Amino acid sequence: MTDKASITSVHILDKEYRVACPHDNQDALHTAARYLNEKMQEIRSSGKVVGIERIAVMAALNISYELMHSRRQNEDEKMDTQEHIDQLLGKLDQALAAVER
């Protein structure tokens, strides 16, 4: 497939937005748009935030927080995995040293 961008439509808060996007990425774009739409609808239905711009900013902040939290969790898991690998390597070194004696 080609990476040439084509125009696709996404719907967010009852509005249609036309977006240029490589054909291979359109499914991901539609998934992201649905997620954004859900977040914005949740904020709008809470009644605490008024105005499309403010709803969009709050949704962006919430999604950014989720992303940062997820990245932090991934880094923590990576560190835990590395520690576990280091422990296993230490045990292997000990076992090999014992066999070589």
C-alpha positions as CSV (number, residue, x, y, z in Angstrom):
1,M,0.0,0.0,0.0
2,T,1.0,3.6,-0.4
3,D,1.7,6.1,2.3
4,K,-0.2,8.8,0.4
5,A,-2.7,10.5,2.6
6,S,-6.3,10.4,1.8
7,I,-9.2,12.3,3.3
8,T,-11.3,10.5,5.9
9,S,-14.1,11.8,8.2
10,V,-14.4,11.5,11.9
11,H,-17.3,12.5,14.1
12,I,-16.7,14.2,17.5
13,L,-19.5,15.6,19.5
14,D,-21.9,15.5,16.6
15,K,-19.6,17.4,14.3
16,E,-17.8,16.0,11.3
17,Y,-14.1,16.6,10.8
18,R,-12.3,15.8,7.6
19,V,-8.8,14.7,8.2
20,A,-5.9,13.8,5.9
21,C,-4.5,10.5,6.9
22,P,-2.4,7.7,5.3
23,H,-4.7,4.9,4.3
24,D,-2.9,2.4,6.5
25,N,-3.5,4.5,9.6
26,Q,-7.2,5.2,9.1
27,D,-8.4,2.5,11.4
28,A,-6.2,3.8,14.2
29,L,-7.4,7.4,13.5
30,H,-11.0,6.3,13.7
31,T,-10.3,4.4,17.0
32,A,-8.6,7.5,18.4
33,A,-11.5,9.7,17.3
34,R,-14.1,7.4,18.9
35,Y,-12.1,7.4,22.2
36,L,-11.8,11.2,22.1
37,N,-15.5,11.5,21.4
38,E,-16.3,9.2,24.3
39,K,-14.2,11.3,26.7
40,M,-15.7,14.5,25.5
41,Q,-19.2,13.2,25.8
42,E,-18.4,12.1,29.4
43,I,-17.2,15.6,30.2
44,R,-20.2,17.3,28.5
45,S,-22.7,15.0,30.3
46,S,-21.2,15.7,33.7
47,G,-22.5,19.3,33.3
48,K,-19.5,20.7,35.1
49,V,-17.8,22.0,31.9
50,V,-19.5,24.3,29.4
51,G,-18.3,25.1,25.9
52,I,-16.8,22.9,23.3
53,E,-13.4,24.4,23.6
54,R,-13.3,23.8,27.4
55,I,-14.6,20.3,26.9
56,A,-11.9,19.6,24.3
57,V,-9.1,21.0,26.6
58,M,-10.4,19.0,29.6
59,A,-10.5,15.8,27.4
60,A,-7.0,16.5,26.2
61,L,-5.7,17.0,29.7
62,N,-7.4,13.7,30.9
63,I,-6.0,11.8,27.9
64,S,-2.6,13.3,28.4
65,Y,-2.7,12.2,32.1
66,E,-3.7,8.7,31.1
67,L,-0.8,8.6,28.6
68,M,1.7,9.8,31.2
69,H,0.4,7.4,33.8
70,S,0.6,4.5,31.3
71,R,4.2,5.5,30.4
72,R,5.2,5.6,34.0
73,Q,3.7,2.2,34.6
74,N,5.5,0.8,31.6
75,E,8.8,2.2,32.8
76,D,8.2,0.7,36.3
77,E,7.4,-2.7,34.7
78,K,10.5,-2.4,32.6
79,M,12.7,-1.7,35.6
80,D,11.1,-4.6,37.5
81,T,11.6,-6.9,34.6
82,Q,15.3,-5.8,34.3
83,E,15.8,-6.4,38.0
84,H,14.3,-9.9,37.7
85,I,16.5,-10.6,34.7
86,D,19.6,-9.4,36.6
87,Q,18.7,-11.7,39.5
88,L,18.3,-14.7,37.1
89,L,21.6,-13.9,35.5
90,G,23.2,-13.8,38.9
91,K,21.8,-17.2,39.7
92,L,23.0,-18.6,36.4
93,D,26.5,-17.2,37.0
94,Q,26.5,-18.9,40.4
95,A,25.3,-22.2,39.0
96,L,27.9,-22.1,36.2
97,A,30.6,-21.2,38.7
98,A,29.6,-24.2,40.9
99,V,29.6,-26.6,37.9
100,E,33.1,-25.4,36.8
101,R,34.6,-26.2,40.1
